Amino acid sequence: MGFISVLLVVLGSMMLFKPSIIWTITESWKSNDATEPSDLYVKSTRFGGIIVTLAGLGGVLTFWFL
């Protein structure tokens, strides 16, 4: 459980600070021009990164304190 929580924190941080890497890995092949992610994609990925990071931190804190 602790490993998954740490993995969520790492993935969420990457989504929060580098959404273009997530776009390159998951979505760039779907675009005809494939130049860069849209503003909406960046904002929604950052929001998702916040949620995933918080979930991972909750898991880490639960693992340490319980």
C-alpha positions in Angstrom: 0.0 0.0 0.0 2.8 2.4 0.8 4.5 1.8 -2.6 1.2 2.6 -4.5 0.8 5.8 -2.4 4.3 7.0 -3.2 3.7 6.1 -6.9 0.6 8.3 -6.8 2.5 11.2 -5.4 5.2 10.9 -8.1 2.6 10.6 -10.9 0.5 13.4 -9.5 3.5 15.7 -9.2 4.5 15.0 -12.8 0.9 15.7 -13.9 1.0 19.0 -11.9 4.4 20.3 -12.9 5.0 18.7 -16.4 1.6 18.1 -18.1 3.3 18.2 -21.5 5.2 15.0 -20.7 1.9 13.3 -19.9 0.4 14.6 -23.2 3.4 13.4 -25.2 3.1 9.9 -23.7 -0.7 9.5 -23.9 -2.2 11.9 -26.4 0.2 13.2 -29.0 -0.3 10.2 -31.3 -4.0 11.1 -31.5 -3.4 14.6 -33.0 -2.8 15.3 -36.6 -0.4 18.2 -36.0 0.9 17.0 -32.6 2.6 20.2 -31.7 1.5 20.9 -28.1 -1.4 20.2 -25.7 -4.3 22.6 -25.6 -4.8 25.0 -22.7 -7.8 23.0 -21.5 -5.8 19.8 -21.5 -3.0 21.5 -19.5 -5.5 22.9 -16.9 -7.4 19.6 -16.5 -4.2 17.6 -16.2 -2.9 19.9 -13.5 -6.2 19.7 -11.6 -6.0 15.9 -11.9 -2.4 16.1 -10.7 -3.5 17.9 -7.6 -6.2 15.3 -6.9 -3.8 12.4 -7.5 -1.1 14.0 -5.3 -3.5 14.6 -2.5 -4.8 11.0 -2.7 -1.2 9.7 -2.6 -0.3 11.9 0.3 -3.4 10.7 2.2 -2.2 7.1 1.6 1.3 7.8 2.7 0.1 9.6 5.9 -2.3 6.7 6.6 0.4 4.2 6.1 2.8 6.0 8.5 0.2 6.7 11.2 -1.9 3.6 11.2 
